[in-house]
Amino acid sequence: MLSSILSQGHSLSLRTEQDGVINGKGMDMMHEFMAVLSMVREGTLALLLLGSMALGQTVTFQGLGDLPGGEYWSEARGVAIEGYAVVGASKSYTDLRDAFRWLPGSGIERLGDLPQGASQPQPWGASADATIVVGYMSFPEGGDSSTYGYSWTASEGFFLLPYLHADSTRAYANGVSSDGSVIVGIEQKLTDNQAVRWHVGDSVVVESLGYLPGGNYSQAWAVSADGSCTVGYGKVLDAQEAFRCVDDGPMEGLGDLPGGIFKSFAKAVSQDGSVIVGYGTTAEGSQAFRWDESNGMVGLGQETGSAEGVSGDGSVIVGNGRGEYRVFIWDADNGT
């Protein structure tokens, strides 16, 4: 997912060295993908961005609309590969955040009623066909507020994902596999955060992904389409390091870019887990990276700030550029 905020009176600049542009599904010499933007202009409008890496074509934007009632406001947070479906949040009659799914042909639709006492649902990802949506919602009533990750389907509605520990107070579902059987995220206790993974089948089983060696803090942010590789970051003392977990293996640190403080963050992963993207830190500040086993962590240039998404085959990367209101597209042939 690519996201950017455009303030009123500003325009979006998609810059590549050779005026490359974007599109959808990976073909020979033409890598397709979708990106989602949020735009602020007298309210916020969720946008779908489409185009092609072929040179000379233009980027097109499609507004996704807004749920009825309330302030005109919507933001897109996740994209489902099949059918170009999008999930996000909008304000409806209550003027509070409400979850939506957008489908070609049918447009924007509310996901449905929340469990009693819940509010502010935030969708964060969807299965390949968008029949499963994951995210989190708050339960603000009572003495101590709590947050639960959820999984949603049209037939069952919202299902709250279980906590791993009885003394946990918050959990967030951030990523989901293509078939919806693996969900990854974060569970918070009073003393620490830890990356967790939910296995969804006839029942739901939650497990801890652990920590980096010597650490006691971790967050999972994305999972590969096949469910085999989870990525995020962990902390050891003052250092923050991007990680991957492959199947049931241990958490592996991915390192950092040279220079600056030790701080890296893995945000997205290719379909089979072989390519991981995110940001590292150099002497000049944050910089997007691409990681694979052969080359390790490689920076994408100082004009990039953070990689936010990667195509299924790992060949095309999108993210936020340096400076305000900048985004970038990268591929091996054209660079950024």
C-alpha positions as CSV (number, residue, x, y, z in Angstrom):
1,M,0.0,0.0,0.0
2,L,1.1,3.5,-0.9
3,S,-0.2,6.3,1.1
4,S,0.3,10.0,1.1
5,I,-1.5,13.1,2.5
6,L,-2.1,16.0,0.1
7,S,-3.0,19.3,1.8
8,Q,-5.4,21.7,0.3
9,G,-3.7,23.7,-2.5
10,H,-0.9,21.1,-3.0
11,S,-0.6,18.6,-5.8
12,L,0.8,15.1,-5.8
13,S,4.2,14.6,-7.5
14,L,4.9,11.0,-8.7
15,R,8.5,11.3,-9.9
16,T,10.7,8.8,-11.7
17,E,14.0,9.4,-13.4
18,Q,12.5,8.5,-16.8
19,D,8.9,9.6,-16.1
20,G,7.9,6.0,-15.5
21,V,4.3,5.5,-14.3
22,I,2.2,2.8,-12.6
23,N,-0.3,0.0,-13.3
24,G,-1.8,-3.3,-12.0
25,K,-0.8,-7.0,-12.3
26,G,2.7,-8.0,-13.4
27,M,3.3,-8.9,-17.1
28,D,6.4,-9.0,-19.3
29,M,8.0,-5.5,-19.3
30,M,4.9,-4.1,-17.6
31,H,4.6,-4.6,-13.8
32,E,1.1,-3.8,-12.5
33,F,0.2,-2.8,-9.0
34,M,-2.3,-0.6,-7.2
35,A,-1.6,2.1,-4.8
36,V,-4.0,3.9,-2.4
37,L,-3.8,7.5,-1.4
38,S,-5.6,9.8,1.0
39,M,-6.2,13.3,-0.1
40,V,-7.1,16.2,2.1
41,R,-9.1,18.9,0.4
42,E,-12.1,20.3,2.4
43,G,-12.5,16.8,3.9
44,T,-10.6,13.7,2.9
45,L,-11.3,11.5,-0.1
46,A,-9.9,8.0,-0.6
47,L,-8.4,7.6,-4.0
48,L,-7.4,4.6,-6.1
49,L,-4.2,5.2,-8.2
50,L,-3.7,3.2,-11.4
51,G,-1.2,3.4,-14.2
52,S,1.7,1.4,-15.7
53,M,5.5,1.2,-15.5
54,A,5.6,1.5,-19.3
55,L,7.1,4.9,-20.1
56,G,5.0,7.7,-21.5
57,Q,1.7,6.7,-19.9
58,T,0.0,8.8,-17.3
59,V,-1.2,8.1,-13.8
60,T,-4.9,8.1,-13.3
61,F,-6.8,8.7,-10.0
62,Q,-10.2,7.4,-9.1
63,G,-12.1,8.7,-6.1
64,L,-13.7,6.0,-4.1
65,G,-16.5,8.1,-2.6
66,D,-17.7,8.4,1.0
67,L,-20.2,6.6,3.2
68,P,-23.6,8.3,3.6
69,G,-24.0,10.8,6.4
70,G,-21.5,12.7,8.5
71,E,-18.6,14.7,7.3
72,Y,-17.4,14.0,3.8
73,W,-14.2,12.0,4.7
74,S,-12.7,8.7,3.7
75,E,-9.3,7.1,3.7
76,A,-8.1,3.9,2.0
77,R,-5.8,1.6,3.9
78,G,-5.5,-1.7,2.1
79,V,-5.8,-3.2,-1.4
80,A,-6.9,-6.7,-2.4
81,I,-5.0,-7.9,-5.5
82,E,-7.9,-9.7,-7.2
83,G,-10.6,-7.4,-8.5
84,Y,-8.9,-4.2,-7.4
85,A,-10.9,-4.0,-4.2
86,V,-10.0,-1.5,-1.5
87,V,-10.7,-1.3,2.2
88,G,-10.6,1.7,4.5
89,A,-12.5,4.0,6.8
90,S,-15.1,6.8,6.3
91,K,-17.5,8.8,8.4
92,S,-21.1,7.8,8.3
93,Y,-24.2,9.0,10.1
94,T,-22.6,8.9,13.6
95,D,-19.8,11.2,12.2
96,L,-17.4,8.6,13.7
97,R,-15.0,6.4,11.8
98,D,-16.7,3.5,10.1
99,A,-15.2,0.6,8.0
100,F,-15.8,0.2,4.3
101,R,-15.0,-2.0,1.4
102,W,-14.9,-0.7,-2.2
103,L,-15.5,-3.0,-5.1
104,P,-15.5,-2.2,-8.8
105,G,-19.1,-2.0,-10.1
106,S,-20.7,-1.7,-6.7
107,G,-18.7,1.1,-5.1
108,I,-18.2,1.9,-1.5
109,E,-20.1,-0.2,1.1
110,R,-20.2,-0.2,4.9
111,L,-18.9,-3.4,6.5
112,G,-21.8,-3.6,8.9
113,D,-22.7,-3.2,12.6
114,L,-19.9,-3.4,15.2
115,P,-20.0,-5.6,18.3
116,Q,-21.7,-3.9,21.2
117,G,-19.5,-1.3,22.9
118,A,-17.1,-1.1,19.9
119,S,-16.2,2.0,18.0
120,Q,-13.7,3.4,15.5
121,P,-13.0,0.3,13.4
122,Q,-9.8,0.6,11.3
123,P,-9.5,-1.8,8.4
124,W,-5.8,-2.5,7.6
125,G,-5.8,-5.3,5.0
126,A,-7.7,-7.8,3.0
127,S,-7.4,-11.2,1.5
128,A,-6.7,-11.5,-2.2
129,D,-10.4,-11.5,-3.1
130,A,-11.4,-9.0,-0.4
131,T,-13.9,-11.5,1.2
132,I,-11.9,-11.2,4.4
133,V,-10.9,-7.9,5.9
134,V,-8.7,-7.4,9.0
135,G,-8.0,-4.5,11.3
136,Y,-8.7,-3.3,14.8
137,M,-11.4,-1.5,16.8
138,S,-11.7,0.1,20.2
139,F,-13.9,-0.5,23.2
140,P,-13.8,2.8,25.1
141,E,-16.5,2.2,27.7
142,G,-15.8,1.2,31.2
143,G,-12.7,1.7,33.4
144,D,-9.9,0.8,31.0
145,S,-10.3,1.1,27.3
146,S,-9.2,-1.9,25.2
147,T,-8.5,-2.6,21.5
148,Y,-9.0,-5.9,19.6
149,G,-7.9,-7.1,16.3
150,Y,-10.7,-8.4,14.1
151,S,-11.4,-10.4,11.0
152,W,-14.5,-9.7,9.0
153,T,-16.5,-11.6,6.4
154,A,-19.9,-10.7,4.8
155,S,-21.5,-13.9,6.2
156,E,-20.2,-13.7,9.8
157,G,-19.6,-10.0,10.3
158,F,-16.9,-8.9,12.7
159,F,-15.0,-11.6,14.7
160,L,-12.7,-10.4,17.5
161,L,-9.4,-12.1,17.5
162,P,-8.3,-13.5,20.9
163,Y,-5.6,-12.1,23.0
164,L,-2.6,-14.3,23.7
165,H,-2.3,-13.2,27.3
166,A,-5.0,-12.5,29.8
167,D,-3.4,-9.3,31.0
168,S,-3.1,-7.8,27.5
169,T,-5.0,-4.6,26.8
170,R,-4.7,-4.0,23.1
171,A,-4.2,-6.0,19.9
172,Y,-3.9,-4.9,16.3
173,A,-4.3,-7.0,13.1
174,N,-2.1,-5.4,10.5
175,G,-1.7,-8.0,7.7
176,V,-3.4,-11.1,6.2
177,S,-2.4,-13.8,3.8
178,S,-4.0,-14.2,0.4
179,D,-6.5,-16.8,1.6
180,G,-7.1,-15.2,5.0
181,S,-5.8,-18.1,7.0
182,V,-2.8,-16.2,8.6
183,I,-3.2,-12.8,10.2
184,V,-0.3,-10.9,11.8
185,G,-0.1,-8.0,14.1
186,I,0.7,-6.7,17.6
187,E,-0.4,-7.4,21.1
188,Q,0.3,-4.9,23.9
189,K,0.7,-5.6,27.6
190,L,1.4,-3.1,30.3
191,T,5.2,-3.8,30.0
192,D,5.9,-4.6,26.4
193,N,4.7,-5.1,22.8
194,Q,5.1,-8.4,20.9
195,A,4.5,-9.5,17.4
196,V,1.7,-12.1,17.1
197,R,0.3,-14.4,14.5
198,W,-3.3,-15.8,14.3
199,H,-4.0,-19.0,12.5
200,V,-7.6,-19.1,11.3
201,G,-9.3,-22.4,10.5
202,D,-12.1,-24.3,12.3
203,S,-10.8,-22.4,15.4
204,V,-8.5,-19.4,15.9
205,V,-5.0,-20.0,17.4
206,V,-2.8,-17.1,18.4
207,E,0.9,-17.4,19.0
208,S,3.8,-15.1,19.8
209,L,6.5,-14.6,17.2
210,G,9.0,-13.7,20.0
211,Y,11.7,-11.1,19.9
212,L,15.0,-10.4,18.4
213,P,17.9,-11.9,20.5
214,G,18.3,-9.8,23.6
215,G,15.1,-7.8,23.0
216,N,11.7,-7.5,24.6
217,Y,9.7,-5.5,22.0
218,S,8.4,-6.5,18.5
219,Q,5.7,-5.6,16.1
220,A,4.5,-7.5,13.0
221,W,3.3,-5.4,10.1
222,A,2.8,-7.6,7.1
223,V,2.7,-11.2,5.9
224,S,3.5,-12.7,2.5
225,A,0.5,-13.8,0.3
226,D,1.4,-17.5,1.0
227,G,1.5,-16.9,4.8
228,S,5.0,-18.1,5.1
229,C,6.9,-14.9,6.0
230,T,6.0,-12.3,8.6
231,V,7.9,-9.0,8.7
232,G,8.1,-6.0,11.1
233,Y,10.5,-4.6,13.6
234,G,12.0,-5.3,17.0
235,K,13.9,-3.4,19.6
236,V,17.1,-4.3,21.5
237,L,18.1,-1.6,23.9
238,D,18.2,1.6,21.9
239,A,18.4,-0.1,18.5
240,Q,15.4,-0.8,16.2
241,E,15.8,-3.5,13.6
242,A,13.6,-4.9,10.8
243,F,12.9,-8.6,11.0
244,R,11.4,-11.5,9.2
245,C,10.0,-14.8,10.6
246,V,9.8,-17.6,8.1
247,D,7.2,-20.3,8.9
248,D,7.9,-21.5,12.5
249,G,11.5,-20.3,12.5
250,P,13.0,-17.7,14.9
251,M,12.8,-13.9,14.4
252,E,15.8,-12.9,12.1
253,G,17.2,-9.3,12.1
254,L,17.7,-7.8,8.7
255,G,20.2,-5.2,9.7
256,D,20.3,-1.5,8.8
257,L,21.7,0.8,6.1
258,P,25.2,2.3,6.8
259,G,25.4,5.5,8.8
260,G,23.1,7.2,11.2
261,I,21.5,5.6,14.2
262,F,20.6,1.9,14.1
263,K,16.9,2.0,13.0
264,S,15.1,0.0,10.4
265,F,11.5,-1.2,9.8
266,A,10.2,-3.9,7.4
267,K,6.8,-2.8,6.1
268,A,5.9,-5.1,3.2
269,V,6.9,-8.4,1.7
270,S,6.6,-10.1,-1.7
271,Q,4.2,-12.9,-2.4
272,D,6.6,-15.7,-1.5
273,G,8.5,-13.8,1.2
274,S,11.8,-13.5,-0.8
275,V,11.8,-9.7,-1.1
276,I,11.2,-7.4,1.9
277,V,10.9,-3.6,1.8
278,G,10.8,-0.8,4.3
279,Y,13.2,1.8,5.6
280,G,16.6,2.0,7.2
281,T,18.6,4.9,8.5
282,T,21.7,6.6,7.0
283,A,23.7,9.7,8.1
284,E,21.2,11.7,6.0
285,G,18.1,10.2,7.6
286,S,15.6,7.5,6.7
287,Q,15.9,5.8,3.3
288,A,13.8,3.1,1.6
289,F,15.4,-0.4,1.3
290,R,14.9,-3.6,-0.6
291,W,16.1,-6.8,1.0
292,D,16.7,-10.3,-0.3
293,E,18.9,-13.2,0.8
294,S,21.5,-12.7,-2.0
295,N,22.0,-9.0,-1.6
296,G,20.9,-8.2,2.0
297,M,19.6,-4.7,2.7
298,V,20.1,-2.3,-0.2
299,G,19.1,1.4,-0.1
300,L,17.0,2.8,-2.9
301,G,18.5,6.3,-2.9
302,Q,18.4,9.4,-0.7
303,E,15.4,10.8,-2.5
304,T,13.4,7.9,-1.0
305,G,12.1,7.9,2.6
306,S,10.3,4.7,3.2
307,A,9.1,1.8,1.1
308,E,5.5,1.0,1.8
309,G,4.5,-1.7,-0.7
310,V,6.0,-4.2,-3.2
311,S,4.6,-6.1,-6.1
312,G,4.0,-9.8,-5.8
313,D,7.2,-10.7,-7.7
314,G,9.3,-8.1,-5.7
315,S,10.2,-6.2,-8.8
316,V,8.3,-2.9,-8.2
317,I,8.4,-0.9,-5.0
318,V,6.3,2.1,-4.0
319,G,6.6,4.4,-1.0
320,N,7.0,7.8,0.4
321,G,9.8,10.1,-0.8
322,R,11.8,12.7,1.0
323,G,10.0,15.9,1.8
324,E,6.3,16.7,2.0
325,Y,3.8,15.3,-0.5
326,R,6.3,13.1,-2.3
327,V,5.9,9.5,-3.4
328,F,8.1,7.3,-5.4
329,I,8.0,4.2,-7.7
330,W,11.1,2.0,-8.1
331,D,12.1,-0.8,-10.3
332,A,15.5,-2.3,-11.2
333,D,15.6,-0.9,-14.7
334,N,14.4,2.6,-14.1
335,G,15.3,3.2,-10.5
336,T,13.1,5.9,-8.8
